[in-house]
């Protein structure tokens, strides 16, 4: 899988094993960190649940963030979070 993020100030995607990430201390225990304007790859195991946290900070002006991903065998960036190739559960 490839993950991409961009925003008008600072944003990061953290990917870790289920229960591994701590939203209060994201500097530890992540498998992959994708920073603003980066696209990075990670191997994920089918039928395995992973934690994905998107952290966003706005310094001034307008706010925007774009999160995209590509699944194996596809070079087209995906933006929807309800595809069969990657299923998301949302937690606040």
C-alpha positions as CSV (number, residue, x, y, z in Angstrom):
1,X,0.0,0.0,0.0
2,X,1.0,3.6,-0.6
3,X,-0.2,6.5,1.5
4,X,-0.2,10.2,0.7
5,X,-1.0,13.3,2.7
6,X,-0.9,17.0,2.0
7,X,-2.3,20.0,3.8
8,X,-2.0,23.8,4.1
9,X,0.1,23.6,7.2
10,X,1.3,20.4,9.0
11,X,-0.2,16.9,8.8
12,X,1.0,13.4,9.3
13,X,-0.4,9.8,8.9
14,X,0.7,7.3,11.4
15,X,0.2,3.6,10.8
16,X,0.8,0.9,13.4
17,X,-0.3,-2.5,14.5
18,X,-3.8,-2.6,16.2
19,X,-3.5,-1.1,19.7
20,X,0.1,0.0,19.1
21,X,-0.4,3.7,18.5
22,X,-0.9,6.2,21.4
23,X,-2.7,9.3,20.2
24,X,-1.1,11.2,23.1
25,X,2.5,10.3,22.0
26,X,2.7,9.6,18.3
27,X,6.5,9.7,18.3
28,X,6.6,6.0,19.4
29,X,5.6,2.6,18.1
30,X,4.5,3.5,14.5
31,X,5.3,1.2,11.5
32,X,5.1,4.1,9.0
33,X,4.9,7.9,9.3
34,X,3.9,9.9,6.3
35,X,4.5,13.7,6.6
36,X,3.1,16.6,4.7
37,X,3.5,16.3,0.9
38,X,4.9,12.7,1.1
39,X,3.9,9.4,-0.4
40,X,5.4,6.3,1.2
41,X,4.8,2.6,1.0
42,X,4.2,-0.1,3.5
43,X,3.5,-3.9,3.3
44,X,0.2,-4.7,5.0
45,X,-1.1,-8.2,5.7
46,X,-4.5,-9.1,4.3
47,X,-7.4,-9.5,6.9
48,X,-5.3,-7.8,9.6
49,X,-6.5,-4.6,11.4
50,X,-4.1,-1.7,11.7
51,X,-4.4,1.6,13.5
52,X,-4.2,4.7,11.2
53,X,-4.1,8.1,12.9
54,X,-4.2,11.4,10.9
55,X,-2.8,14.3,12.8
56,X,-3.4,17.8,11.5
57,X,-2.2,21.3,12.7
58,X,-3.3,24.6,11.3
59,X,-1.0,27.6,11.9
60,X,-3.0,30.3,10.1
61,X,-5.3,31.0,7.2
62,X,-7.6,28.4,5.7
63,X,-7.6,24.8,6.6
64,X,-7.2,21.9,4.1
65,X,-6.0,18.3,4.2
66,X,-6.0,15.6,1.5
67,X,-5.4,11.9,2.4
68,X,-4.9,9.4,-0.4
69,X,-3.9,5.8,-0.8
70,X,-3.1,3.2,-3.4
71,X,-3.6,-0.5,-3.1
72,X,-1.4,-3.2,-4.6
73,X,-1.7,-3.5,-8.3
74,X,-3.3,-0.1,-8.7
75,X,-1.5,3.1,-9.5
76,X,-4.5,5.4,-9.2
77,X,-4.7,7.3,-5.9
78,X,-7.8,6.6,-4.0
79,X,-9.6,9.1,-1.8
80,X,-12.7,7.3,-0.7
81,X,-12.5,5.4,2.6
82,X,-15.1,2.8,1.8
83,X,-13.5,0.6,-0.8
84,X,-13.1,-3.2,-0.5
85,X,-9.3,-2.9,-0.9
86,X,-9.0,-0.9,2.4
87,X,-11.7,-0.8,5.0
88,X,-11.8,2.0,7.6
89,X,-13.4,2.3,11.0
90,X,-13.5,5.8,12.5
91,X,-12.8,6.7,16.1
92,X,-12.7,10.1,17.6
